[in-house]
Amino acid sequence: MRGITKTFPGVTALSEVTLTVRAGEIHAICGENGAGKSTLMKVLSGVHPHGSYEGEIRFEGEPVAFKDINASERHGIVIIHQELALIPFLSIAENIFLGNEQGRRGLIDWPTTLSGAAKLLKRVGLRENPQTPVADIGVGKQQLVEIAKALSKEVRLLILDEPTAALNDEDSATLLALIRELRDQGIACIIISHKLNEIREIADAVTILRDGRTIETLTVRARPEDAAELSEDRIIRGMVGRDLDHRFPDRTEYEGEDAGEIALTVRDWSVRHPVDRTRKVVDGASLTVRRGEIVGIAGLMGAGRTELAMSVFGRSYGIHEGGTVAVGGREVNTATVPAAIAAGIAYVTEDRKQYGLNLIDTIHRNISLASLRGMTRRGAVDEHHERSVAERYRTSMNIKAPTVFEQVGRLSGGNQQKVVLSKWIHADPEVLILDEPTRGIDVGAKYEIYTVIDRLAAQGKAVLFISSELPELLGMCDRIYTMAEGRLTGEVARADATQEVLMRQMTMNRS
């Protein structure tokens, strides 16, 4: 790709970007949210068609001009987006050959479809019946189905956008091993990831983008002497244009008169699965969070962390079996989301695009959603007040958008997350539950969000922090609870917490 320039109304997303990827190479692309990584891949894969950008693309030595994604796939270029494009109620086999059906005279040849799917599943190391509905397998296996789908199209260049963002360590390791196998088979892979440790582990070359421009490309495997160069600090310096001496802000202690008072108490909380009522997803959980305190919850995928958070917040998940919630020492009703908000509880969901935002609406409308009652006059929303509040948060949270009238769906992941946080901060809760608040966000934006979280705790808010990244919990939290199979298995003070201690307790109940 040479001299790629792509503009949107009022924004230059890419400016003279250059990218070279060799056959049989794993090439990582790094950059902050909004740096242009996904836009560049959409240009390459035909999502942004030829004619909507400037510059040249050459593939296998020949100039190419893709009018749509089907045209790029015919050349063997396949992209797997961060949000998986699988239909949950269709089988694995049907998803693999969706749009590429195996048949004759308008009829699907099911024996050919099932045998072909079985061969592809074997190739990606997935031991599942091809007739299994996609809804019945986990996210890690769904990623492997997406790769099998790509292999069915005779892929020569595979693009993966944040492939391990929603995976646990075990599933991530399986996926990375498969990507190495594809490289050894001569398939070139472009991987976009914010997990710098994975980049260092797997990449043969790394291209760094910043503000829509190519900063540099580091070649690693071809020149072993460069391997020492590829430290996380080296990549970060290229991404943000400066050193991040500290990944986490220094904790600012809350010094109010009520410092140390318990703000949130969850006692004997039990929840059953919404479909399989014989299964407890949260089993007798009890925890406390004090004012000005950041308390973490660590656990492997399926441990019940999100289920606990969503069920406490308006019983948004599962069937409540028993237990109580108290805010400020007073038992409160959290049977509905409005009741939970009225009780002073806010919840920043792990899935901001599905549950946290209205992607087709503007920044100012999203920020006001949780506190509309305070913005009304005579039964109607005071739009001037709504805009001024949003403008204040756009500035204070450093939301990168030209105006508060920008559609939220056009923002980068990090800026979308800042809008979600702004929405709940403006609601002025006593307790803020954060579920994977930095998932899919670059290191620069992570630091900004960590700073916001620390500032909230310094103001006396109680913060319950759920994360799959143990270094994040160790860097941010005053105390950490561990969870396994729906039960809280331990509580560790900051001074005593290590990754080894947490992992031991996170696996305590696992068979």
VENLIN-V964704 format. One record per residue. N is the residue number from 1. RES is the residue in one letter. SS is DSSP state (A for helix, B for strand, O for the rest). PHI is phi in degrees with one decimal (NA if undefined). D_FIRST is the distance of its C-alpha to the first C-alpha in Angstrom with 1 decimal. Layout:
BEGIN
n=(N,N)
res=(RES,RES)
ss=(SS,SS)
phi=(PHI,PHI)
d_first=(D_FIRST,D_FIRST)
END
This chain:
BEGIN
n=(1,2,3,4,5,6,7,8,9,10,11,12,13,14,15,16,17,18,19,20,21,22,23,24,25,26,27,28,29,30,31,32,33,34,35,36,37,38,39,40,41,42,43,44,45,46,47,48,49,50,51,52,53,54,55,56,57,58,59,60,61,62,63,64,65,66,67,68,69,70,71,72,73,74,75,76,77,78,79,80,81,82,83,84,85,86,87,88,89,90,91,92,93,94,95,96,97,98,99,100,101,102,103,104,105,106,107,108,109,110,111,112,113,114,115,116,117,118,119,120,121,122,123,124,125,126,127,128,129,130,131,132,133,134,135,136,137,138,139,140,141,142,143,144,145,146,147,148,149,150,151,152,153,154,155,156,157,158,159,160,161,162,163,164,165,166,167,168,169,170,171,172,173,174,175,176,177,178,179,180,181,182,183,184,185,186,187,188,189,190,191,192,193,194,195,196,197,198,199,200,201,202,203,204,205,206,207,208,209,210,211,212,213,214,215,216,217,218,219,220,221,222,223,224,225,226,227,228,229,230,231,232,233,234,235,236,237,238,239,240,241,242,243,244,245,246,247,248,249,250,251,252,253,254,255,256,257,258,259,260,261,262,263,264,265,266,267,268,269,270,271,272,273,274,275,276,277,278,279,280,281,282,283,284,285,286,287,288,289,290,291,292,293,294,295,296,297,298,299,300,301,302,303,304,305,306,307,308,309,310,311,312,313,314,315,316,317,318,319,320,321,322,323,324,325,326,327,328,329,330,331,332,333,334,335,336,337,338,339,340,341,342,343,344,345,346,347,348,349,350,351,352,353,354,355,356,357,358,359,360,361,362,363,364,365,366,367,368,369,370,371,372,373,374,375,376,377,378,379,380,381,382,383,384,385,386,387,388,389,390,391,392,393,394,395,396,397,398,399,400,401,402,403,404,405,406,407,408,409,410,411,412,413,414,415,416,417,418,419,420,421,422,423,424,425,426,427,428,429,430,431,432,433,434,435,436,437,438,439,440,441,442,443,444,445,446,447,448,449,450,451,452,453,454,455,456,457,458,459,460,461,462,463,464,465,466,467,468,469,470,471,472,473,474,475,476,477,478,479,480,481,482,483,484,485,486,487,488,489,490,491,492,493,494,495,496,497,498,499,500,501,502,503,504,505,506,507,508,509,510,511)
res=(M,R,G,I,T,K,T,F,P,G,V,T,A,L,S,E,V,T,L,T,V,R,A,G,E,I,H,A,I,C,G,E,N,G,A,G,K,S,T,L,M,K,V,L,S,G,V,H,P,H,G,S,Y,E,G,E,I,R,F,E,G,E,P,V,A,F,K,D,I,N,A,S,E,R,H,G,I,V,I,I,H,Q,E,L,A,L,I,P,F,L,S,I,A,E,N,I,F,L,G,N,E,Q,G,R,R,G,L,I,D,W,P,T,T,L,S,G,A,A,K,L,L,K,R,V,G,L,R,E,N,P,Q,T,P,V,A,D,I,G,V,G,K,Q,Q,L,V,E,I,A,K,A,L,S,K,E,V,R,L,L,I,L,D,E,P,T,A,A,L,N,D,E,D,S,A,T,L,L,A,L,I,R,E,L,R,D,Q,G,I,A,C,I,I,I,S,H,K,L,N,E,I,R,E,I,A,D,A,V,T,I,L,R,D,G,R,T,I,E,T,L,T,V,R,A,R,P,E,D,A,A,E,L,S,E,D,R,I,I,R,G,M,V,G,R,D,L,D,H,R,F,P,D,R,T,E,Y,E,G,E,D,A,G,E,I,A,L,T,V,R,D,W,S,V,R,H,P,V,D,R,T,R,K,V,V,D,G,A,S,L,T,V,R,R,G,E,I,V,G,I,A,G,L,M,G,A,G,R,T,E,L,A,M,S,V,F,G,R,S,Y,G,I,H,E,G,G,T,V,A,V,G,G,R,E,V,N,T,A,T,V,P,A,A,I,A,A,G,I,A,Y,V,T,E,D,R,K,Q,Y,G,L,N,L,I,D,T,I,H,R,N,I,S,L,A,S,L,R,G,M,T,R,R,G,A,V,D,E,H,H,E,R,S,V,A,E,R,Y,R,T,S,M,N,I,K,A,P,T,V,F,E,Q,V,G,R,L,S,G,G,N,Q,Q,K,V,V,L,S,K,W,I,H,A,D,P,E,V,L,I,L,D,E,P,T,R,G,I,D,V,G,A,K,Y,E,I,Y,T,V,I,D,R,L,A,A,Q,G,K,A,V,L,F,I,S,S,E,L,P,E,L,L,G,M,C,D,R,I,Y,T,M,A,E,G,R,L,T,G,E,V,A,R,A,D,A,T,Q,E,V,L,M,R,Q,M,T,M,N,R,S)
ss=(O,B,B,B,B,B,B,B,O,O,B,B,B,B,B,B,B,O,O,O,O,O,O,O,O,B,B,B,B,B,O,O,O,O,O,O,A,A,A,A,A,A,A,A,O,O,O,O,O,O,O,O,O,B,B,B,B,B,B,O,O,B,B,B,O,O,O,O,A,A,A,A,A,A,O,O,B,B,B,B,O,O,O,O,O,O,O,O,O,O,B,A,A,A,A,A,O,O,O,O,O,O,B,B,O,O,B,B,O,A,A,A,A,A,A,A,A,A,A,A,A,A,A,O,O,O,O,O,O,O,O,O,B,A,A,A,O,O,A,A,A,A,A,A,A,A,A,A,A,A,A,O,O,O,O,O,B,B,B,B,B,O,O,O,O,O,O,O,A,A,A,A,A,A,A,A,A,A,A,A,A,A,A,A,O,O,O,B,B,B,B,B,O,O,O,A,A,A,A,A,A,A,O,O,B,B,B,B,B,B,O,O,B,B,B,B,B,B,B,O,O,O,O,A,A,A,A,A,A,O,O,A,A,A,A,A,A,A,A,A,O,O,O,O,O,O,O,O,O,O,O,O,O,O,O,O,O,O,O,O,O,B,B,B,B,B,B,B,B,B,B,B,O,O,O,O,O,O,O,B,B,B,B,B,B,B,B,B,B,B,O,O,O,B,B,B,B,B,B,O,O,O,O,O,A,A,A,A,A,A,A,A,O,O,O,O,O,O,B,B,B,B,B,B,B,B,B,O,O,B,B,B,O,O,O,O,A,A,A,A,A,A,O,O,B,B,B,B,O,O,O,A,A,A,A,A,O,O,O,O,O,B,A,A,A,A,A,A,A,A,A,A,A,A,A,B,B,O,O,B,B,O,A,A,A,A,A,A,A,A,A,A,A,A,A,A,O,O,O,O,O,O,O,O,O,O,B,A,A,A,O,O,A,A,A,A,A,A,A,A,A,A,A,A,A,A,O,O,O,O,B,B,B,B,B,O,O,O,O,O,O,O,A,A,A,A,A,A,A,A,A,A,A,A,A,A,A,A,O,O,O,B,B,B,B,B,O,O,O,A,A,A,A,A,A,A,O,O,B,B,B,B,B,B,O,O,B,B,B,B,B,B,B,A,A,A,O,O,A,A,A,A,A,A,A,A,O,O,O,O,O)
phi=(NA,-129.8,59.5,-75.7,-126.2,-134.3,-120.7,-117.1,-52.4,81.8,-138.7,-99.2,-79.4,-135.3,-136.0,53.5,-78.9,-122.5,-145.5,-124.8,-123.4,-94.4,-61.5,65.3,-126.8,-97.7,-114.5,-91.5,-118.9,-118.8,168.3,-66.6,-58.3,89.7,-74.4,111.9,-61.0,-66.7,-61.3,-60.9,-71.2,-70.1,-65.7,-63.8,-91.9,87.7,-61.1,-97.3,-70.3,-57.0,105.2,-94.5,-143.5,-105.6,116.1,-128.0,-119.6,-121.0,-127.5,52.6,86.4,-113.7,-67.4,-128.4,-140.7,-86.0,-86.2,-162.5,-70.1,-64.7,-66.0,-68.3,-66.4,-64.2,-87.2,93.0,-100.6,-127.7,-112.0,-112.4,-78.1,-60.0,-87.9,-62.3,-101.0,-108.0,-99.4,-61.8,-93.7,-93.9,-73.3,-58.8,-62.0,-63.8,-68.1,-60.7,-105.3,-65.4,82.5,-137.9,-61.5,-93.4,-173.0,-137.6,50.7,81.3,-114.9,-75.4,-88.9,-66.1,-57.7,-66.0,-61.5,-70.0,-69.1,-63.9,-64.4,-62.1,-64.3,-68.4,-63.5,-63.3,-64.7,-93.6,76.0,-108.0,-94.4,-136.2,-69.2,-58.4,-89.6,-68.7,-62.2,-59.5,-61.8,-92.9,-119.0,-75.0,-63.0,-61.2,-70.7,-62.9,-61.6,-67.4,-63.2,-60.2,-70.3,-60.4,-61.2,-65.2,-66.2,-66.8,-99.2,54.0,-67.2,-117.0,-136.1,-106.2,-108.2,-120.2,-100.1,50.7,-68.6,-109.5,-58.7,-104.4,-103.5,-79.7,-61.9,-65.8,-66.3,-62.2,-62.7,-62.5,-66.4,-64.5,-63.7,-66.4,-62.2,-62.5,-62.4,-63.1,-60.0,-66.9,-87.9,93.8,-86.1,-78.2,-128.4,-108.2,-123.2,-101.4,-154.3,-98.4,-87.4,-67.0,-65.0,-70.3,-59.0,-63.2,-74.4,-114.6,-78.6,-88.6,-151.6,-132.7,-106.4,-107.3,-108.7,-146.1,53.3,78.2,-125.7,-78.0,-90.2,-170.3,-123.2,-105.3,-96.7,-108.9,-67.2,-69.3,-128.4,-54.5,-66.2,-83.2,-57.9,-65.7,-65.3,-84.4,-84.2,-60.7,-63.9,-65.9,-66.2,-60.8,-60.9,-69.6,-68.4,-104.6,77.8,-161.1,-82.6,-105.1,-64.0,-126.6,-74.6,-128.3,-70.0,-65.7,-67.0,-101.5,-74.6,-80.1,-119.0,-69.8,-63.4,-96.8,-57.8,91.8,-70.0,-75.8,-94.3,-129.3,-128.6,-113.8,-126.4,51.6,-84.4,-132.1,-139.0,-102.8,-60.3,-65.5,-107.2,-91.3,-72.0,-78.8,-106.7,-88.4,-94.7,-132.8,-127.2,63.6,-77.4,-135.3,-155.7,-135.0,-135.3,-92.7,-63.6,77.1,-113.5,-109.5,-115.3,-96.2,-126.3,-109.2,-178.4,-76.3,-57.9,89.4,-71.5,107.8,-64.9,-65.5,-60.8,-63.6,-63.5,-67.3,-72.9,-67.1,-85.2,73.4,50.8,-75.3,-140.0,74.2,-111.8,-68.1,-103.6,179.2,115.9,-130.6,-126.1,-125.9,-119.2,63.1,83.6,-112.6,-63.5,-124.6,-90.1,-123.7,-71.0,-134.3,-62.6,-58.2,-66.9,-64.7,-63.9,-63.4,-80.0,96.4,-111.5,-125.5,-135.1,-93.9,-68.5,-73.3,-111.2,-64.6,-75.5,-90.7,-113.2,-99.3,-138.1,-99.0,-66.5,-92.1,-106.0,-87.8,-59.5,-67.8,-71.2,-66.4,-64.7,-85.8,-57.7,-85.3,-141.0,-62.8,-58.2,-79.5,-112.0,-102.1,-132.4,54.5,83.5,-124.6,-68.5,-79.1,-66.0,-65.5,-64.5,-59.5,-67.8,-67.7,-62.7,-62.9,-63.9,-62.4,-74.1,-58.6,-77.7,-69.1,-94.9,56.2,-77.0,-83.4,-155.2,-64.8,-148.0,-77.5,-92.0,-67.9,-68.6,-63.1,-62.7,-89.6,-81.9,-70.8,-58.0,-64.0,-72.1,-61.1,-64.9,-66.1,-66.8,-59.6,-62.5,-60.5,-57.1,-80.3,-63.1,-66.6,-70.2,54.9,-77.5,-82.3,-126.2,-119.3,-97.0,-111.3,-108.0,50.1,-68.3,-117.3,-62.3,69.9,-122.3,-73.5,-63.1,-66.3,-68.1,-58.6,-61.5,-62.2,-70.3,-58.3,-63.1,-62.9,-63.1,-62.0,-64.7,-63.9,-64.1,-65.8,-88.5,100.8,-73.0,-95.1,-119.1,-106.5,-116.2,-102.8,-153.4,-87.9,-96.8,-61.8,-59.2,-65.1,-64.1,-65.8,-80.9,-111.5,-98.4,-83.3,-140.5,-135.2,-90.6,-110.7,-138.1,-150.6,51.0,85.3,-114.2,-78.3,-105.1,-178.3,-140.0,-125.5,-73.2,-54.6,-66.6,-101.2,-84.5,-136.8,-62.1,-66.7,-62.1,-64.2,-63.4,-61.3,-77.7,-69.3,-107.5,-59.5,-96.4,-82.3,-80.8)
d_first=(0.0,3.8,6.9,6.6,10.4,12.6,16.3,19.3,22.9,23.7,20.6,17.2,15.3,11.9,12.0,9.5,7.4,5.3,5.0,6.4,9.0,11.9,14.4,17.3,15.8,16.3,13.5,14.8,13.4,16.3,17.4,20.3,20.8,19.2,16.5,13.8,13.0,14.3,12.9,9.2,10.4,12.3,9.6,8.0,11.7,13.0,15.3,14.0,14.1,12.6,14.6,14.8,11.7,10.6,7.5,5.8,4.5,6.5,8.7,11.7,11.4,11.6,9.8,10.2,11.5,12.9,16.0,16.9,16.7,19.0,16.7,14.0,17.0,18.3,15.4,16.2,13.6,16.1,16.0,19.2,19.8,22.1,24.8,25.6,25.9,29.1,32.4,35.1,38.0,36.5,36.8,34.2,34.2,33.9,30.9,29.2,29.6,29.3,27.8,27.9,31.7,33.6,36.5,38.3,39.8,38.5,40.0,38.3,39.3,40.1,41.0,37.7,35.8,37.7,37.6,33.9,33.3,35.7,33.8,30.4,32.3,33.8,30.4,29.2,32.6,33.9,37.6,38.2,39.9,37.4,39.9,39.7,38.5,35.3,37.4,39.5,36.9,35.4,31.9,31.1,32.0,30.2,26.9,27.9,28.7,25.2,23.8,26.5,25.4,21.8,23.4,25.5,22.4,21.7,18.6,16.2,13.6,15.5,14.3,17.3,17.9,20.9,22.5,25.6,26.2,29.3,30.5,33.3,33.1,34.4,31.9,29.0,30.1,30.4,26.9,25.3,27.5,26.1,22.5,23.6,25.3,22.3,20.4,23.5,23.4,20.0,18.0,14.7,15.0,13.0,15.9,16.3,19.8,22.2,24.6,23.9,26.5,24.7,21.4,23.5,25.2,22.4,19.1,18.1,15.5,15.0,12.4,14.4,13.7,16.6,17.4,13.9,12.6,11.2,14.6,14.3,13.4,16.6,17.1,20.3,21.5,20.8,22.8,25.7,26.8,23.9,25.1,27.6,25.0,23.4,26.2,25.9,27.1,24.3,21.6,23.7,24.0,20.3,20.0,23.0,23.4,26.9,28.9,30.5,33.8,35.1,33.2,36.2,38.4,42.0,44.2,46.4,49.8,51.4,54.8,56.3,59.9,58.7,56.4,56.7,58.0,56.6,54.4,53.4,55.4,54.4,57.3,57.6,54.7,54.3,52.0,51.8,48.9,48.7,48.9,50.5,53.4,54.8,51.8,51.9,48.4,50.1,53.4,55.8,53.2,54.8,53.1,53.6,51.4,53.1,52.5,49.9,48.8,45.4,46.1,43.6,43.6,42.0,41.8,39.8,38.2,41.2,43.5,44.4,42.9,41.2,44.2,46.6,44.7,44.3,47.9,49.3,47.4,49.3,49.5,46.1,45.9,48.5,52.3,54.1,56.9,58.3,57.9,58.0,55.8,57.3,55.8,57.8,60.6,61.1,60.3,58.0,57.1,53.5,54.0,51.6,48.5,50.4,53.2,50.8,49.3,52.9,53.9,51.3,48.6,44.8,42.2,38.4,37.1,34.5,32.8,32.1,30.4,33.3,36.3,35.5,34.0,34.3,30.6,31.4,33.7,33.3,33.4,37.0,38.3,36.8,38.4,41.8,41.9,44.0,46.4,47.1,50.8,50.7,48.8,51.3,54.1,56.7,54.6,51.4,48.3,48.5,45.0,45.5,46.2,43.3,40.9,42.4,42.2,38.5,37.8,39.7,37.5,34.3,35.3,37.1,34.4,31.5,29.9,26.7,27.3,28.4,31.7,33.7,33.2,29.6,29.2,29.0,26.6,23.8,24.3,22.6,24.6,26.2,27.3,28.7,30.7,32.1,33.3,35.0,36.7,37.8,39.4,41.5,42.3,43.7,45.9,47.6,48.2,50.4,48.3,44.5,43.1,39.4,37.8,34.5,33.8,30.6,29.0,25.2,25.3,23.8,26.2,26.5,27.4,29.7,31.7,32.2,33.5,35.7,37.2,38.0,39.7,41.6,42.7,44.0,46.0,47.4,48.7,50.6,48.4,48.5,45.1,44.6,41.2,39.7,36.8,35.4,34.3,37.4,36.3,35.8,39.4,40.8,39.2,40.3,43.5,47.2,48.1,46.3,47.8,46.6,46.5,46.7,47.6,48.6,50.9,50.6,51.3,51.5,51.2,50.0,50.5,47.7,49.6,50.0,46.5,44.2,41.5,44.0,46.8,44.7,43.4,46.9,48.2,45.2,46.1,49.9,50.6,48.1,49.7)
END
